[in-house]
Amino acid sequence: MWIGNYTPINLLGLLIQTIFIQNILLSYFLGMCSYLACSNRLPTAHGLGLAVTVVLTCSGVLNWFVHNFVTGNGALAWLSFIGINTGELDLSFLEFIVFISVIAAFVQVLEILIERFSPPLYHALGMFLPLITVNCAILGGVLFGITREYPMIVILVFSLGSGLGWWLAIALIAAIREKLTYSDIPKGLQGMGITFIVTGLMAMAFMGLLGINLAVPAAQKGADIKTTSDLAQD
């Protein structure tokens, strides 16, 4: 439930995979609206990337608890200790709404805490925080972790890696766009045109690594090999 068959080396492999191999932006193209709108300058990209990483990491863990103890099939069975029989209750049809509500609530709480305890950081990130609530990369990362049935520690690493991968992608395109400002770009490709072309080239580079799988636990690999061997014998 907490870490499953994963070892520390598997968690490291999962972190590397989510950042570089299955980059949530360049492999799945999630969060493109904020990526295109806020990648004109590198400091702005860093601010938004940091905010996305923090929110995605915390939202992944919070929604894991929501799924396993509230909305999942039989998740409310723990209420039996007070005499309420809810073991057969399935609230999974509410998960989209609940997950989005948790993300929005967390962003609001985070904004209040940053404003209260770190006004300079609030002024640096405050303009980005409202964008996080509607960033589909946040909900996408949460849903990926839930549907893949990751344990809690694993979804923490996965969410952190997804956020860092998104941060890396927007920082790269911001650095490139700053250089393109001084480049001789054909008039018809200036602005969004050249940005889409560069994004496509970056995505091709990242997706060239998709055949590498570093996140499968050794026990699961052994089971898969055994199953393949049994099928071959049959």
URMO-V16797 format. One record per residue. N is the residue number from 1. PSI is psi in degrees with one decimal (999 if undefined). NEAR is the number of other C-alpha atoms within 8 Angstrom. D_LAST is the distance of its C-alpha to the last C-alpha in Angstrom with 2 decimals. Layout:
BEGIN
n=[N/N]
psi=[PSI/PSI]
near=[NEAR/NEAR]
d_last=[D_LAST/D_LAST]
END
This chain:
BEGIN
n=[1/2/3/4/5/6/7/8/9/10/11/12/13/14/15/16/17/18/19/20/21/22/23/24/25/26/27/28/29/30/31/32/33/34/35/36/37/38/39/40/41/42/43/44/45/46/47/48/49/50/51/52/53/54/55/56/57/58/59/60/61/62/63/64/65/66/67/68/69/70/71/72/73/74/75/76/77/78/79/80/81/82/83/84/85/86/87/88/89/90/91/92/93/94/95/96/97/98/99/100/101/102/103/104/105/106/107/108/109/110/111/112/113/114/115/116/117/118/119/120/121/122/123/124/125/126/127/128/129/130/131/132/133/134/135/136/137/138/139/140/141/142/143/144/145/146/147/148/149/150/151/152/153/154/155/156/157/158/159/160/161/162/163/164/165/166/167/168/169/170/171/172/173/174/175/176/177/178/179/180/181/182/183/184/185/186/187/188/189/190/191/192/193/194/195/196/197/198/199/200/201/202/203/204/205/206/207/208/209/210/211/212/213/214/215/216/217/218/219/220/221/222/223/224/225/226/227/228/229/230/231/232/233/234]
psi=[-36.1/-41.1/-15.9/-138.1/5.0/139.3/168.1/-36.5/-32.7/-39.8/-39.1/-42.0/-39.6/-40.7/-46.4/-40.0/-42.9/-26.4/-47.9/-36.4/-47.1/54.7/126.4/-24.1/-46.3/-15.9/-36.5/-8.1/44.4/139.6/26.0/-30.7/-49.7/-35.8/-42.9/-34.4/-29.2/26.7/27.1/-31.4/144.4/-43.2/-39.2/-41.9/-39.8/-41.7/-45.9/-37.9/-41.6/-44.0/-43.0/-41.7/-46.5/-47.4/-42.0/-41.0/-49.7/-38.9/-36.0/-44.2/-45.2/-44.9/-23.1/-43.9/-39.8/-45.5/-43.2/-19.3/-3.2/-59.9/-17.8/166.6/114.7/12.5/-23.8/14.3/-23.5/-15.2/-6.2/-21.3/-15.0/16.1/10.8/121.0/97.1/20.4/-28.1/0.4/131.5/110.5/22.4/-22.9/-14.1/-0.7/-41.6/-48.3/-43.6/-43.8/-45.2/-39.1/-41.2/-43.3/-47.6/-42.2/-41.6/-40.9/-40.4/-43.6/-42.9/-41.4/-42.0/-43.7/-42.3/-41.6/-35.4/-42.7/-16.7/76.6/-39.6/-42.1/-35.2/-41.9/-28.4/-36.8/-14.1/-36.4/-20.4/-27.2/-43.9/-26.8/-25.6/-35.5/-36.3/12.0/116.3/-16.0/-31.6/-54.5/-38.5/-44.5/-41.2/-47.3/-37.1/-47.6/-38.8/-46.9/-27.6/-2.0/44.7/142.4/172.0/-47.8/-37.3/-41.5/-27.3/-47.8/-41.9/-44.7/-40.9/-46.3/-39.0/-41.8/-42.3/-36.4/-41.1/-41.8/-44.7/-44.0/-45.0/-31.0/-39.1/-47.8/-32.5/-42.1/-40.0/-41.2/-32.1/-39.2/-36.5/-19.8/-33.4/10.6/158.9/88.0/133.3/143.0/-38.9/-15.5/-1.7/147.7/-127.0/-28.3/-54.1/-28.5/-42.1/-38.7/-46.6/-40.3/-42.1/-40.5/-40.3/-42.2/-39.5/-40.3/-44.6/-40.9/-12.4/-14.0/3.4/-21.7/-10.2/129.0/106.7/-2.3/0.5/126.3/150.7/-37.8/-39.3/-38.0/-42.5/-39.9/-40.1/-40.8/-41.1/-42.5/-42.6/-41.5/-40.6/-40.0/-37.0/-38.9/-36.5/999]
near=[5/7/10/6/8/12/8/6/7/12/12/8/10/13/12/11/14/14/16/10/13/13/15/15/13/14/11/8/8/10/11/8/7/10/9/9/7/10/15/10/11/11/6/10/15/11/11/13/15/9/12/13/15/10/13/15/13/10/13/14/12/9/11/12/9/10/13/9/10/10/14/13/9/10/14/12/10/8/10/10/6/5/6/7/8/10/10/8/9/10/10/9/6/8/10/7/7/8/10/10/8/11/13/9/8/10/13/8/8/8/11/8/9/11/10/7/6/9/9/6/10/11/8/8/11/10/8/10/12/9/9/12/11/6/11/8/10/15/11/9/13/14/8/8/13/11/7/6/6/9/10/11/8/12/14/12/12/12/17/13/14/15/15/11/14/15/15/10/10/13/13/8/12/13/10/8/12/11/8/9/6/6/6/5/8/6/5/5/9/9/6/8/9/10/11/8/8/9/10/8/8/9/10/8/8/14/11/7/9/9/5/6/7/9/9/9/10/8/7/9/9/8/8/8/8/8/8/8/8/8/7/6/5/4]
d_last=[34.20/36.40/34.17/30.65/28.31/30.51/32.51/35.75/34.07/31.62/34.72/36.42/33.48/33.57/37.33/37.08/34.37/36.42/39.57/38.50/34.97/34.75/38.50/39.29/42.08/40.95/37.26/37.73/41.47/42.54/46.18/47.44/50.74/52.01/50.57/52.63/55.72/56.17/55.19/58.57/59.59/57.70/59.48/58.62/54.96/54.90/56.51/54.08/51.06/52.21/52.75/49.32/47.65/49.55/49.05/45.34/44.65/46.70/45.59/41.90/42.56/44.96/42.66/39.77/42.06/43.02/39.43/38.43/41.69/43.15/41.22/37.55/35.95/37.47/39.14/42.46/41.29/43.44/46.49/45.82/47.93/51.01/50.05/48.63/45.39/43.60/40.02/38.86/40.92/39.17/41.49/38.94/40.78/43.67/41.83/42.98/46.59/46.43/44.78/47.42/50.15/49.02/49.00/52.44/53.87/52.65/54.17/57.46/57.56/56.73/59.51/62.01/61.16/61.40/64.70/66.06/65.11/64.79/67.00/66.54/62.75/63.21/65.40/62.84/59.80/61.46/61.31/57.56/56.61/57.11/54.79/51.93/51.78/50.92/48.63/45.23/43.61/44.50/42.86/39.89/39.29/39.57/37.13/34.54/34.74/34.65/31.75/29.62/30.53/32.00/33.80/37.58/38.01/35.23/36.81/40.12/38.84/37.11/40.33/42.47/40.39/40.47/44.24/44.75/42.70/44.91/47.96/46.90/46.42/49.79/51.56/50.26/51.35/54.69/55.42/54.61/56.73/59.64/59.49/59.20/62.49/64.28/62.21/63.24/60.80/61.36/63.11/60.44/57.77/59.86/58.76/55.49/54.58/54.25/52.70/49.81/49.35/49.31/46.91/44.51/44.73/44.16/41.12/39.66/40.23/38.56/35.60/34.90/33.44/30.97/27.89/28.83/27.50/29.51/29.27/25.76/26.09/24.50/22.77/21.17/20.14/18.48/16.57/15.49/14.39/12.43/10.69/9.98/8.75/6.31/5.10/5.43/3.80/0.00]
END
